């Protein structure tokens, strides 16, 4: 089954995503910010990255930009609940920088799993 790296600074969201994905048979690795996520991915690449946008240390837009530059074929799903600007604006930027799909928080389980399947195909 696919290995997925989930990057989010909210421990509750990380745990929810981990439990949801593991129940579906995915192997999940967690990171609390983009800096940690990039280190993990460089050491042991996964099949997919699911990343939040607004995070401390290294936010999602910067993480997506760096990862897609270094790994052109990387598969990324970006998540956002908004911030100083609306979630749609952040997610639009993420898509322009190379995220294959975007989802707005709160995330619906069915939509998340469908999106993961589509990106991994």
Biopython code that builds the backbone (N, CA, C, O; Angstrom):
import numpy as np
from Bio.PDB.StructureBuilder import StructureBuilder

atoms = [
    (1, "UNK", "N", (0.842, -1.186, 0.000)),
    (1, "UNK", "CA", (0.000, 0.000, 0.000)),
    (1, "UNK", "C", (0.885, 1.246, 0.000)),
    (1, "UNK", "O", (2.051, 1.189, 0.391)),
    (2, "UNK", "N", (0.335, 2.343, -0.430)),
    (2, "UNK", "CA", (1.085, 3.587, -0.577)),
    (2, "UNK", "C", (1.525, 4.164, 0.763)),
    (2, "UNK", "O", (0.853, 4.009, 1.783)),
    (3, "UNK", "N", (2.679, 4.836, 0.729)),
    (3, "UNK", "CA", (3.203, 5.557, 1.880)),
    (3, "UNK", "C", (2.845, 7.031, 1.701)),
    (3, "UNK", "O", (3.061, 7.604, 0.633)),
    (4, "UNK", "N", (2.299, 7.638, 2.751)),
    (4, "UNK", "CA", (1.857, 9.031, 2.686)),
    (4, "UNK", "C", (2.499, 9.820, 3.820)),
    (4, "UNK", "O", (2.452, 9.410, 4.979)),
    (5, "UNK", "N", (3.101, 10.958, 3.474)),
    (5, "UNK", "CA", (3.631, 11.896, 4.452)),
    (5, "UNK", "C", (2.587, 12.981, 4.671)),
    (5, "UNK", "O", (2.172, 13.651, 3.725)),
    (6, "UNK", "N", (2.163, 13.155, 5.923)),
    (6, "UNK", "CA", (1.173, 14.179, 6.266)),
    (6, "UNK", "C", (1.888, 15.262, 7.064)),
    (6, "UNK", "O", (2.531, 14.974, 8.073)),
    (7, "UNK", "N", (1.772, 16.520, 6.606)),
    (7, "UNK", "CA", (2.426, 17.649, 7.260)),
    (7, "UNK", "C", (1.352, 18.621, 7.742)),
    (7, "UNK", "O", (0.604, 19.178, 6.938)),
    (8, "UNK", "N", (1.280, 18.820, 9.058)),
    (8, "UNK", "CA", (0.319, 19.769, 9.632)),
    (8, "UNK", "C", (0.779, 20.111, 11.042)),
    (8, "UNK", "O", (1.245, 19.238, 11.774)),
    (9, "UNK", "N", (0.651, 21.368, 11.424)),
    (9, "UNK", "CA", (1.085, 21.785, 12.757)),
    (9, "UNK", "C", (0.034, 21.516, 13.830)),
    (9, "UNK", "O", (0.308, 21.689, 15.017)),
    (10, "UNK", "N", (-1.154, 21.098, 13.432)),
    (10, "UNK", "CA", (-2.231, 20.798, 14.384)),
    (10, "UNK", "C", (-2.216, 19.295, 14.693)),
    (10, "UNK", "O", (-2.545, 18.474, 13.837)),
    (11, "UNK", "N", (-1.830, 18.948, 15.926)),
    (11, "UNK", "CA", (-1.699, 17.534, 16.317)),
    (11, "UNK", "C", (-3.011, 16.775, 16.163)),
    (11, "UNK", "O", (-2.998, 15.604, 15.782)),
    (12, "UNK", "N", (-4.142, 17.412, 16.450)),
    (12, "UNK", "CA", (-5.441, 16.738, 16.335)),
    (12, "UNK", "C", (-5.735, 16.379, 14.877)),
    (12, "UNK", "O", (-6.239, 15.290, 14.599)),
    (13, "UNK", "N", (-5.429, 17.275, 13.955)),
    (13, "UNK", "CA", (-5.654, 16.997, 12.532)),
    (13, "UNK", "C", (-4.698, 15.907, 12.059)),
    (13, "UNK", "O", (-5.095, 15.011, 11.315)),
    (14, "UNK", "N", (-3.443, 15.983, 12.490)),
    (14, "UNK", "CA", (-2.474, 14.942, 12.130)),
    (14, "UNK", "C", (-2.953, 13.567, 12.586)),
    (14, "UNK", "O", (-2.909, 12.603, 11.822)),
    (15, "UNK", "N", (-3.411, 13.481, 13.837)),
    (15, "UNK", "CA", (-3.886, 12.197, 14.366)),
    (15, "UNK", "C", (-5.114, 11.704, 13.615)),
    (15, "UNK", "O", (-5.222, 10.516, 13.311)),
    (16, "UNK", "N", (-6.045, 12.615, 13.313)),
    (16, "UNK", "CA", (-7.257, 12.231, 12.575)),
    (16, "UNK", "C", (-6.895, 11.709, 11.195)),
    (16, "UNK", "O", (-7.414, 10.681, 10.759)),
    (17, "UNK", "N", (-6.002, 12.418, 10.506)),
    (17, "UNK", "CA", (-5.592, 11.981, 9.172)),
    (17, "UNK", "C", (-4.865, 10.646, 9.240)),
    (17, "UNK", "O", (-5.101, 9.765, 8.413)),
    (18, "UNK", "N", (-3.986, 10.494, 10.217)),
    (18, "UNK", "CA", (-3.258, 9.235, 10.371)),
    (18, "UNK", "C", (-4.220, 8.070, 10.590)),
    (18, "UNK", "O", (-4.102, 7.038, 9.930)),
    (19, "UNK", "N", (-5.152, 8.225, 11.492)),
    (19, "UNK", "CA", (-6.108, 7.146, 11.778)),
    (19, "UNK", "C", (-6.954, 6.827, 10.555)),
    (19, "UNK", "O", (-7.153, 5.658, 10.223)),
    (20, "UNK", "N", (-7.454, 7.862, 9.882)),
    (20, "UNK", "CA", (-8.290, 7.668, 8.693)),
    (20, "UNK", "C", (-7.520, 6.916, 7.609)),
    (20, "UNK", "O", (-8.038, 5.970, 7.015)),
    (21, "UNK", "N", (-6.298, 7.335, 7.360)),
    (21, "UNK", "CA", (-5.512, 6.731, 6.281)),
    (21, "UNK", "C", (-5.037, 5.326, 6.635)),
    (21, "UNK", "O", (-5.018, 4.443, 5.777)),
    (22, "UNK", "N", (-4.655, 5.116, 7.886)),
    (22, "UNK", "CA", (-4.221, 3.776, 8.291)),
    (22, "UNK", "C", (-5.374, 2.778, 8.215)),
    (22, "UNK", "O", (-5.160, 1.615, 7.873)),
    (23, "UNK", "N", (-6.594, 3.218, 8.530)),
    (23, "UNK", "CA", (-7.761, 2.334, 8.411)),
    (23, "UNK", "C", (-7.972, 1.887, 6.968)),
    (23, "UNK", "O", (-8.523, 0.815, 6.719)),
    (24, "UNK", "N", (-7.536, 2.705, 6.028)),
    (24, "UNK", "CA", (-7.659, 2.375, 4.602)),
    (24, "UNK", "C", (-6.462, 1.571, 4.102)),
    (24, "UNK", "O", (-6.414, 1.184, 2.935)),
    (25, "UNK", "N", (-5.496, 1.321, 4.986)),
    (25, "UNK", "CA", (-4.347, 0.506, 4.614)),
    (25, "UNK", "C", (-3.093, 1.278, 4.216)),
    (25, "UNK", "O", (-2.080, 0.674, 3.864)),
    (26, "UNK", "N", (-3.153, 2.606, 4.270)),
    (26, "UNK", "CA", (-1.978, 3.402, 3.921)),
    (26, "UNK", "C", (-0.972, 3.408, 5.073)),
    (26, "UNK", "O", (-1.349, 3.307, 6.240)),
    (27, "UNK", "N", (0.303, 3.528, 4.730)),
    (27, "UNK", "CA", (1.365, 3.694, 5.719)),
    (27, "UNK", "C", (1.563, 5.207, 5.855)),
    (27, "UNK", "O", (1.780, 5.895, 4.858)),
    (28, "UNK", "N", (1.489, 5.729, 7.090)),
    (28, "UNK", "CA", (1.504, 7.176, 7.307)),
    (28, "UNK", "C", (2.721, 7.597, 8.118)),
    (28, "UNK", "O", (3.056, 6.992, 9.136)),
    (29, "UNK", "N", (3.370, 8.650, 7.640)),
    (29, "UNK", "CA", (4.467, 9.306, 8.350)),
    (29, "UNK", "C", (3.992, 10.728, 8.620)),
    (29, "UNK", "O", (3.383, 11.353, 7.752)),
    (30, "UNK", "N", (4.272, 11.252, 9.838)),
    (30, "UNK", "CA", (3.787, 12.579, 10.207)),
    (30, "UNK", "C", (4.940, 13.565, 10.392)),
    (30, "UNK", "O", (6.037, 13.196, 10.809)),
    (31, "UNK", "N", (4.657, 14.836, 10.068)),
    (31, "UNK", "CA", (5.584, 15.934, 10.330)),
    (31, "UNK", "C", (4.766, 17.134, 10.799)),
    (31, "UNK", "O", (3.637, 17.336, 10.352)),
    (32, "UNK", "N", (5.346, 17.935, 11.712)),
    (32, "UNK", "CA", (4.621, 19.057, 12.300)),
    (32, "UNK", "C", (4.838, 20.387, 11.584)),
    (32, "UNK", "O", (4.200, 21.379, 11.936)),
    (33, "UNK", "N", (5.727, 20.431, 10.584)),
    (33, "UNK", "CA", (5.908, 21.649, 9.793)),
    (33, "UNK", "C", (6.653, 21.280, 8.514)),
    (33, "UNK", "O", (7.132, 20.156, 8.361)),
    (34, "UNK", "N", (6.744, 22.238, 7.604)),
    (34, "UNK", "CA", (7.376, 21.973, 6.322)),
    (34, "UNK", "C", (8.852, 21.628, 6.418)),
    (34, "UNK", "O", (9.351, 20.802, 5.655)),
    (35, "UNK", "N", (9.549, 22.255, 7.351)),
    (35, "UNK", "CA", (10.985, 21.973, 7.524)),
    (35, "UNK", "C", (11.190, 20.503, 7.893)),
    (35, "UNK", "O", (12.032, 19.822, 7.308)),
    (36, "UNK", "N", (10.421, 20.025, 8.858)),
    (36, "UNK", "CA", (10.499, 18.623, 9.282)),
    (36, "UNK", "C", (10.039, 17.698, 8.147)),
    (36, "UNK", "O", (10.647, 16.655, 7.905)),
    (37, "UNK", "N", (8.968, 18.085, 7.460)),
    (37, "UNK", "CA", (8.451, 17.280, 6.365)),
    (37, "UNK", "C", (9.448, 17.117, 5.232)),
    (37, "UNK", "O", (9.588, 16.031, 4.671)),
    (38, "UNK", "N", (10.143, 18.204, 4.896)),
    (38, "UNK", "CA", (11.146, 18.129, 3.828)),
    (38, "UNK", "C", (12.304, 17.227, 4.223)),
    (38, "UNK", "O", (12.811, 16.470, 3.395)),
    (39, "UNK", "N", (12.721, 17.299, 5.463)),
    (39, "UNK", "CA", (13.811, 16.448, 5.952)),
    (39, "UNK", "C", (13.405, 14.975, 5.848)),
    (39, "UNK", "O", (14.179, 14.145, 5.372)),
    (40, "UNK", "N", (12.192, 14.658, 6.294)),
    (40, "UNK", "CA", (11.689, 13.284, 6.235)),
    (40, "UNK", "C", (11.612, 12.814, 4.781)),
    (40, "UNK", "O", (12.045, 11.706, 4.465)),
    (41, "UNK", "N", (11.060, 13.653, 3.895)),
    (41, "UNK", "CA", (10.895, 13.250, 2.497)),
    (41, "UNK", "C", (12.238, 13.019, 1.818)),
    (41, "UNK", "O", (12.394, 12.074, 1.045)),
    (42, "UNK", "N", (13.202, 13.877, 2.105)),
    (42, "UNK", "CA", (14.524, 13.712, 1.490)),
    (42, "UNK", "C", (15.196, 12.428, 1.947)),
    (42, "UNK", "O", (15.901, 11.787, 1.167)),
    (43, "UNK", "N", (14.986, 12.042, 3.203)),
    (43, "UNK", "CA", (15.593, 10.827, 3.743)),
    (43, "UNK", "C", (14.902, 9.570, 3.232)),
    (43, "UNK", "O", (15.556, 8.571, 2.934)),
    (44, "UNK", "N", (13.583, 9.624, 3.132)),
    (44, "UNK", "CA", (12.823, 8.459, 2.683)),
    (44, "UNK", "C", (11.554, 8.923, 1.964)),
    (44, "UNK", "O", (10.510, 9.091, 2.595)),
    (45, "UNK", "N", (11.642, 9.130, 0.629)),
    (45, "UNK", "CA", (10.500, 9.636, -0.133)),
    (45, "UNK", "C", (9.253, 8.758, 0.009)),
    (45, "UNK", "O", (9.343, 7.534, 0.093)),
    (46, "UNK", "N", (8.106, 9.404, 0.032)),
    (46, "UNK", "CA", (6.823, 8.706, 0.107)),
    (46, "UNK", "C", (6.120, 8.814, -1.249)),
    (46, "UNK", "O", (6.577, 9.531, -2.139)),
    (47, "UNK", "N", (5.016, 8.100, -1.394)),
    (47, "UNK", "CA", (4.256, 8.124, -2.645)),
    (47, "UNK", "C", (3.430, 9.391, -2.802)),
    (47, "UNK", "O", (3.074, 9.776, -3.916)),
    (48, "UNK", "N", (3.122, 10.046, -1.670)),
    (48, "UNK", "CA", (2.249, 11.212, -1.667)),
    (48, "UNK", "C", (2.543, 12.055, -0.440)),
    (48, "UNK", "O", (2.882, 11.532, 0.622)),
    (49, "UNK", "N", (2.409, 13.378, -0.599)),
    (49, "UNK", "CA", (2.485, 14.297, 0.539)),
    (49, "UNK", "C", (1.155, 15.016, 0.638)),
    (49, "UNK", "O", (0.624, 15.512, -0.356)),
    (50, "UNK", "N", (0.622, 15.067, 1.852)),
    (50, "UNK", "CA", (-0.557, 15.886, 2.145)),
    (50, "UNK", "C", (-0.057, 16.965, 3.095)),
    (50, "UNK", "O", (0.397, 16.655, 4.197)),
    (51, "UNK", "N", (-0.135, 18.227, 2.683)),
    (51, "UNK", "CA", (0.400, 19.299, 3.511)),
    (51, "UNK", "C", (-0.588, 20.427, 3.756)),
    (51, "UNK", "O", (-1.347, 20.826, 2.873)),
    (52, "UNK", "N", (-0.554, 20.924, 4.975)),
    (52, "UNK", "CA", (-1.284, 22.133, 5.332)),
    (52, "UNK", "C", (-0.535, 23.313, 4.721)),
    (52, "UNK", "O", (0.618, 23.173, 4.313)),
    (53, "UNK", "N", (-1.181, 24.461, 4.657)),
    (53, "UNK", "CA", (-0.538, 25.648, 4.104)),
    (53, "UNK", "C", (0.020, 26.545, 5.211)),
    (53, "UNK", "O", (1.184, 26.941, 5.157)),
    (54, "UNK", "N", (-0.798, 26.867, 6.210)),
    (54, "UNK", "CA", (-0.370, 27.794, 7.263)),
    (54, "UNK", "C", (0.262, 26.995, 8.406)),
    (54, "UNK", "O", (-0.424, 26.278, 9.135)),
    (55, "UNK", "N", (1.604, 27.137, 8.549)),
    (55, "UNK", "CA", (2.349, 26.428, 9.596)),
    (55, "UNK", "C", (3.534, 27.278, 10.027)),
    (55, "UNK", "O", (3.995, 28.130, 9.269)),
    (56, "UNK", "N", (4.031, 27.052, 11.240)),
    (56, "UNK", "CA", (5.253, 27.753, 11.673)),
    (56, "UNK", "C", (6.496, 27.127, 11.028)),
    (56, "UNK", "O", (6.421, 26.051, 10.435)),
    (57, "UNK", "N", (7.606, 27.794, 11.148)),
    (57, "UNK", "CA", (8.927, 27.377, 10.666)),
    (57, "UNK", "C", (9.028, 27.358, 9.148)),
    (57, "UNK", "O", (9.839, 28.097, 8.589)),
    (58, "UNK", "N", (8.244, 26.548, 8.468)),
    (58, "UNK", "CA", (8.211, 26.543, 7.005)),
    (58, "UNK", "C", (6.788, 26.224, 6.599)),
    (58, "UNK", "O", (6.299, 25.112, 6.797)),
    (59, "UNK", "N", (6.129, 27.228, 6.023)),
    (59, "UNK", "CA", (4.721, 27.025, 5.671)),
    (59, "UNK", "C", (4.585, 26.221, 4.384)),
    (59, "UNK", "O", (5.568, 25.951, 3.694)),
    (60, "UNK", "N", (3.359, 25.850, 4.079)),
    (60, "UNK", "CA", (3.095, 24.928, 2.983)),
    (60, "UNK", "C", (3.442, 25.425, 1.595)),
    (60, "UNK", "O", (3.919, 24.650, 0.766)),
    (61, "UNK", "N", (3.212, 26.708, 1.323)),
    (61, "UNK", "CA", (3.518, 27.241, -0.008)),
    (61, "UNK", "C", (5.014, 27.117, -0.288)),
    (61, "UNK", "O", (5.418, 26.666, -1.360)),
    (62, "UNK", "N", (5.819, 27.515, 0.669)),
    (62, "UNK", "CA", (7.277, 27.413, 0.523)),
    (62, "UNK", "C", (7.706, 25.942, 0.396)),
    (62, "UNK", "O", (8.580, 25.612, -0.405)),
    (63, "UNK", "N", (7.090, 25.078, 1.187)),
    (63, "UNK", "CA", (7.403, 23.647, 1.148)),
    (63, "UNK", "C", (7.066, 23.060, -0.216)),
    (63, "UNK", "O", (7.870, 22.328, -0.795)),
    (64, "UNK", "N", (5.887, 23.375, -0.729)),
    (64, "UNK", "CA", (5.473, 22.876, -2.051)),
    (64, "UNK", "C", (6.435, 23.377, -3.127)),
    (64, "UNK", "O", (6.872, 22.609, -3.984)),
    (65, "UNK", "N", (6.760, 24.664, -3.075)),
    (65, "UNK", "CA", (7.655, 25.257, -4.080)),
    (65, "UNK", "C", (9.018, 24.541, -4.088)),
    (65, "UNK", "O", (9.531, 24.181, -5.148)),
    (66, "UNK", "N", (9.586, 24.344, -2.910)),
    (66, "UNK", "CA", (10.900, 23.704, -2.824)),
    (66, "UNK", "C", (10.855, 22.232, -3.239)),
    (66, "UNK", "O", (11.736, 21.757, -3.956)),
    (67, "UNK", "N", (9.830, 21.518, -2.786)),
    (67, "UNK", "CA", (9.743, 20.092, -3.111)),
    (67, "UNK", "C", (9.518, 19.853, -4.597)),
    (67, "UNK", "O", (10.134, 18.957, -5.174)),
    (68, "UNK", "N", (8.649, 20.637, -5.227)),
    (68, "UNK", "CA", (8.384, 20.430, -6.656)),
    (68, "UNK", "C", (9.586, 20.817, -7.508)),
    (68, "UNK", "O", (9.787, 20.260, -8.587)),
    (69, "UNK", "N", (10.385, 21.765, -7.033)),
    (69, "UNK", "CA", (11.604, 22.138, -7.750)),
    (69, "UNK", "C", (12.641, 21.016, -7.657)),
    (69, "UNK", "O", (13.299, 20.680, -8.642)),
    (70, "UNK", "N", (12.775, 20.447, -6.460)),
    (70, "UNK", "CA", (13.766, 19.395, -6.218)),
    (70, "UNK", "C", (13.309, 18.026, -6.741)),
    (70, "UNK", "O", (14.122, 17.231, -7.213)),
    (71, "UNK", "N", (12.011, 17.765, -6.652)),
    (71, "UNK", "CA", (11.432, 16.477, -7.073)),
    (71, "UNK", "C", (10.258, 16.754, -8.028)),
    (71, "UNK", "O", (9.106, 16.778, -7.595)),
    (72, "UNK", "N", (10.544, 16.963, -9.321)),
    (72, "UNK", "CA", (9.501, 17.376, -10.272)),
    (72, "UNK", "C", (8.279, 16.453, -10.365)),
    (72, "UNK", "O", (7.192, 16.917, -10.711)),
    (73, "UNK", "N", (8.433, 15.176, -10.068)),
    (73, "UNK", "CA", (7.310, 14.234, -10.202)),
    (73, "UNK", "C", (6.586, 13.963, -8.891)),
    (73, "UNK", "O", (5.779, 13.037, -8.810)),
    (74, "UNK", "N", (6.862, 14.752, -7.876)),
    (74, "UNK", "CA", (6.261, 14.552, -6.561)),
    (74, "UNK", "C", (4.745, 14.753, -6.627)),
    (74, "UNK", "O", (4.247, 15.567, -7.405)),
    (75, "UNK", "N", (4.030, 14.003, -5.804)),
    (75, "UNK", "CA", (2.565, 14.113, -5.747)),
    (75, "UNK", "C", (2.188, 14.778, -4.425)),
    (75, "UNK", "O", (2.557, 14.309, -3.349)),
    (76, "UNK", "N", (1.436, 15.892, -4.530)),
    (76, "UNK", "CA", (1.084, 16.684, -3.353)),
    (76, "UNK", "C", (-0.397, 17.039, -3.373)),
    (76, "UNK", "O", (-0.961, 17.419, -4.399)),
    (77, "UNK", "N", (-1.010, 16.900, -2.186)),
    (77, "UNK", "CA", (-2.352, 17.417, -1.941)),
    (77, "UNK", "C", (-2.190, 18.509, -0.883)),
    (77, "UNK", "O", (-1.631, 18.259, 0.185)),
    (78, "UNK", "N", (-2.675, 19.711, -1.172)),
    (78, "UNK", "CA", (-2.570, 20.831, -0.232)),
    (78, "UNK", "C", (-3.899, 21.034, 0.491)),
    (78, "UNK", "O", (-4.973, 20.909, -0.098)),
    (79, "UNK", "N", (-3.798, 21.354, 1.799)),
    (79, "UNK", "CA", (-4.972, 21.602, 2.638)),
    (79, "UNK", "C", (-4.897, 23.007, 3.211)),
    (79, "UNK", "O", (-3.813, 23.496, 3.530)),
    (80, "UNK", "N", (-6.057, 23.664, 3.344)),
    (80, "UNK", "CA", (-6.058, 24.955, 4.023)),
    (80, "UNK", "C", (-7.427, 25.265, 4.594)),
    (80, "UNK", "O", (-8.463, 24.962, 4.002)),
    (81, "UNK", "N", (-7.395, 25.878, 5.758)),
    (81, "UNK", "CA", (-8.616, 26.393, 6.373)),
    (81, "UNK", "C", (-8.656, 27.903, 6.285)),
    (81, "UNK", "O", (-9.554, 28.537, 6.838)),
    (82, "UNK", "N", (-7.690, 28.481, 5.596)),
    (82, "UNK", "CA", (-7.608, 29.940, 5.457)),
    (82, "UNK", "C", (-6.616, 30.527, 6.433)),
    (82, "UNK", "O", (-5.951, 29.812, 7.183)),
    (83, "UNK", "N", (-6.534, 31.814, 6.408)),
    (83, "UNK", "CA", (-5.592, 32.546, 7.252)),
    (83, "UNK", "C", (-5.837, 34.012, 7.032)),
    (83, "UNK", "O", (-6.975, 34.475, 7.110)),
    (84, "UNK", "N", (-4.772, 34.758, 6.754)),
    (84, "UNK", "CA", (-4.937, 36.199, 6.476)),
    (84, "UNK", "C", (-5.747, 36.426, 5.208)),
    (84, "UNK", "O", (-6.462, 37.420, 5.083)),
    (85, "UNK", "N", (-5.626, 35.490, 4.267)),
    (85, "UNK", "CA", (-6.476, 35.530, 3.074)),
    (85, "UNK", "C", (-7.305, 34.245, 3.090)),
    (85, "UNK", "O", (-7.048, 33.359, 3.905)),
    (86, "UNK", "N", (-8.273, 34.133, 2.221)),
    (86, "UNK", "CA", (-9.141, 32.956, 2.221)),
    (86, "UNK", "C", (-8.429, 31.685, 1.791)),
    (86, "UNK", "O", (-7.419, 31.729, 1.089)),
    (87, "UNK", "N", (-8.966, 30.560, 2.221)),
    (87, "UNK", "CA", (-8.386, 29.257, 1.891)),
    (87, "UNK", "C", (-8.257, 29.076, 0.380)),
    (87, "UNK", "O", (-7.275, 28.503, -0.092)),
    (88, "UNK", "N", (-9.240, 29.559, -0.381)),
    (88, "UNK", "CA", (-9.217, 29.375, -1.835)),
    (88, "UNK", "C", (-8.005, 30.042, -2.456)),
    (88, "UNK", "O", (-7.423, 29.512, -3.402)),
    (89, "UNK", "N", (-7.611, 31.217, -1.928)),
    (89, "UNK", "CA", (-6.448, 31.919, -2.466)),
    (89, "UNK", "C", (-5.166, 31.134, -2.198)),
    (89, "UNK", "O", (-4.336, 30.973, -3.092)),
    (90, "UNK", "N", (-5.006, 30.648, -0.972)),
    (90, "UNK", "CA", (-3.837, 29.837, -0.641)),
    (90, "UNK", "C", (-3.787, 28.578, -1.504)),
    (90, "UNK", "O", (-2.732, 28.207, -2.017)),
    (91, "UNK", "N", (-4.923, 27.935, -1.654)),
    (91, "UNK", "CA", (-4.969, 26.686, -2.412)),
    (91, "UNK", "C", (-4.723, 26.915, -3.901)),
    (91, "UNK", "O", (-4.137, 26.068, -4.575)),
    (92, "UNK", "N", (-5.170, 28.052, -4.409)),
    (92, "UNK", "CA", (-4.901, 28.396, -5.807)),
    (92, "UNK", "C", (-3.393, 28.549, -6.027)),
    (92, "UNK", "O", (-2.854, 28.061, -7.021)),
    (93, "UNK", "N", (-2.723, 29.223, -5.104)),
    (93, "UNK", "CA", (-1.266, 29.383, -5.187)),
    (93, "UNK", "C", (-0.584, 28.017, -5.114)),
    (93, "UNK", "O", (0.349, 27.745, -5.868)),
    (94, "UNK", "N", (-1.055, 27.157, -4.201)),
    (94, "UNK", "CA", (-0.478, 25.810, -4.053)),
    (94, "UNK", "C", (-0.582, 25.034, -5.362)),
    (94, "UNK", "O", (0.355, 24.340, -5.758)),
    (95, "UNK", "N", (-1.721, 25.156, -6.026)),
    (95, "UNK", "CA", (-1.933, 24.450, -7.296)),
    (95, "UNK", "C", (-0.992, 24.998, -8.373)),
    (95, "UNK", "O", (-0.427, 24.232, -9.154)),
    (96, "UNK", "N", (-0.825, 26.314, -8.411)),
    (96, "UNK", "CA", (0.086, 26.923, -9.381)),
    (96, "UNK", "C", (1.524, 26.458, -9.169)),
    (96, "UNK", "O", (2.296, 26.369, -10.124)),
    (97, "UNK", "N", (1.885, 26.162, -7.921)),
    (97, "UNK", "CA", (3.244, 25.742, -7.593)),
    (97, "UNK", "C", (3.468, 24.237, -7.741)),
    (97, "UNK", "O", (4.592, 23.764, -7.573)),
    (98, "UNK", "N", (2.411, 23.477, -8.053)),
    (98, "UNK", "CA", (2.619, 22.063, -8.330)),
    (98, "UNK", "C", (1.784, 21.065, -7.553)),
    (98, "UNK", "O", (1.910, 19.862, -7.783)),
    (99, "UNK", "N", (0.932, 21.522, -6.636)),
    (99, "UNK", "CA", (0.051, 20.577, -5.944)),
    (99, "UNK", "C", (-0.956, 20.019, -6.954)),
    (99, "UNK", "O", (-1.571, 20.775, -7.705)),
    (100, "UNK", "N", (-1.119, 18.688, -6.967)),
    (100, "UNK", "CA", (-2.052, 18.075, -7.920)),
    (100, "UNK", "C", (-3.504, 18.362, -7.545)),
    (100, "UNK", "O", (-4.348, 18.561, -8.419)),
    (101, "UNK", "N", (-3.787, 18.383, -6.260)),
    (101, "UNK", "CA", (-5.152, 18.624, -5.779)),
    (101, "UNK", "C", (-5.096, 19.496, -4.528)),
    (101, "UNK", "O", (-4.061, 19.604, -3.870)),
    (102, "UNK", "N", (-6.234, 20.114, -4.218)),
    (102, "UNK", "CA", (-6.353, 20.924, -3.014)),
    (102, "UNK", "C", (-7.674, 20.606, -2.330)),
    (102, "UNK", "O", (-8.662, 20.272, -2.984)),
    (103, "UNK", "N", (-7.677, 20.713, -1.003)),
    (103, "UNK", "CA", (-8.889, 20.485, -0.218)),
    (103, "UNK", "C", (-9.001, 21.566, 0.849)),
    (103, "UNK", "O", (-8.005, 21.977, 1.445)),
    (104, "UNK", "N", (-10.226, 22.018, 1.080)),
    (104, "UNK", "CA", (-10.486, 23.016, 2.109)),
    (104, "UNK", "C", (-10.845, 22.322, 3.411)),
    (104, "UNK", "O", (-11.615, 21.362, 3.422)),
    (105, "UNK", "N", (-10.276, 22.818, 4.521)),
    (105, "UNK", "CA", (-10.625, 22.305, 5.850)),
    (105, "UNK", "C", (-11.945, 22.941, 6.267)),
    (105, "UNK", "O", (-12.200, 24.085, 5.892)),
    (106, "UNK", "N", (-12.779, 22.267, 7.012)),
    (106, "UNK", "CA", (-12.633, 20.887, 7.471)),
    (106, "UNK", "C", (-12.780, 19.904, 6.305)),
    (106, "UNK", "O", (-13.554, 20.124, 5.373)),
    (107, "UNK", "N", (-12.028, 18.837, 6.387)),
    (107, "UNK", "CA", (-11.954, 17.851, 5.310)),
    (107, "UNK", "C", (-12.984, 16.756, 5.532)),
    (107, "UNK", "O", (-13.121, 16.228, 6.636)),
    (108, "UNK", "N", (-13.705, 16.425, 4.472)),
    (108, "UNK", "CA", (-14.649, 15.311, 4.551)),
    (108, "UNK", "C", (-13.900, 14.028, 4.186)),
    (108, "UNK", "O", (-13.156, 13.989, 3.206)),
    (109, "UNK", "N", (-14.105, 12.995, 4.975)),
    (109, "UNK", "CA", (-13.398, 11.727, 4.820)),
    (109, "UNK", "C", (-13.517, 11.162, 3.400)),
    (109, "UNK", "O", (-12.511, 10.799, 2.790)),
    (110, "UNK", "N", (-14.743, 11.089, 2.876)),
    (110, "UNK", "CA", (-14.970, 10.517, 1.536)),
    (110, "UNK", "C", (-14.217, 11.296, 0.465)),
    (110, "UNK", "O", (-13.598, 10.714, -0.425)),
    (111, "UNK", "N", (-14.279, 12.614, 0.566)),
    (111, "UNK", "CA", (-13.604, 13.465, -0.420)),
    (111, "UNK", "C", (-12.086, 13.290, -0.331)),
    (111, "UNK", "O", (-11.404, 13.234, -1.354)),
    (112, "UNK", "N", (-11.565, 13.204, 0.879)),
    (112, "UNK", "CA", (-10.136, 13.000, 1.085)),
    (112, "UNK", "C", (-9.677, 11.694, 0.436)),
    (112, "UNK", "O", (-8.708, 11.679, -0.323)),
    (113, "UNK", "N", (-10.373, 10.605, 0.735)),
    (113, "UNK", "CA", (-9.978, 9.290, 0.211)),
    (113, "UNK", "C", (-10.103, 9.231, -1.308)),
    (113, "UNK", "O", (-9.261, 8.631, -1.976)),
    (114, "UNK", "N", (-11.138, 9.842, -1.852)),
    (114, "UNK", "CA", (-11.324, 9.886, -3.309)),
    (114, "UNK", "C", (-10.176, 10.667, -3.952)),
    (114, "UNK", "O", (-9.631, 10.253, -4.975)),
    (115, "UNK", "N", (-9.818, 11.790, -3.350)),
    (115, "UNK", "CA", (-8.740, 12.625, -3.875)),
    (115, "UNK", "C", (-7.414, 11.886, -3.831)),
    (115, "UNK", "O", (-6.641, 11.946, -4.786)),
    (116, "UNK", "N", (-7.143, 11.193, -2.742)),
    (116, "UNK", "CA", (-5.906, 10.414, -2.613)),
    (116, "UNK", "C", (-5.838, 9.351, -3.716)),
    (116, "UNK", "O", (-4.814, 9.206, -4.384)),
    (117, "UNK", "N", (-6.928, 8.616, -3.899)),
    (117, "UNK", "CA", (-6.950, 7.586, -4.946)),
    (117, "UNK", "C", (-6.667, 8.195, -6.327)),
    (117, "UNK", "O", (-5.897, 7.635, -7.108)),
    (118, "UNK", "N", (-7.288, 9.335, -6.622)),
    (118, "UNK", "CA", (-7.098, 9.979, -7.926)),
    (118, "UNK", "C", (-5.642, 10.399, -8.136)),
    (118, "UNK", "O", (-5.085, 10.196, -9.215)),
    (119, "UNK", "N", (-5.030, 10.980, -7.111)),
    (119, "UNK", "CA", (-3.646, 11.463, -7.236)),
    (119, "UNK", "C", (-2.664, 10.291, -7.366)),
    (119, "UNK", "O", (-1.672, 10.387, -8.089)),
    (120, "UNK", "N", (-2.940, 9.198, -6.671)),
    (120, "UNK", "CA", (-2.028, 8.051, -6.705)),
    (120, "UNK", "C", (-2.158, 7.206, -7.969)),
    (120, "UNK", "O", (-1.281, 6.387, -8.244)),
    (121, "UNK", "N", (-3.220, 7.381, -8.740)),
    (121, "UNK", "CA", (-3.416, 6.578, -9.955)),
    (121, "UNK", "C", (-2.340, 6.830, -10.975)),
    (121, "UNK", "O", (-2.359, 6.234, -12.052)),
]
sb = StructureBuilder()
sb.init_structure("model")
sb.init_model(0)
sb.init_chain("A")
sb.init_seg("    ")
for serial, (resi, resn, name, xyz) in enumerate(atoms, 1):
    if name == "N":
        sb.init_residue(resn, " ", resi, " ")
    sb.init_atom(name, np.array(xyz, "f"), 0.0, 1.0, " ", f" {name:<3s}", serial, name[0])
structure = sb.get_structure()
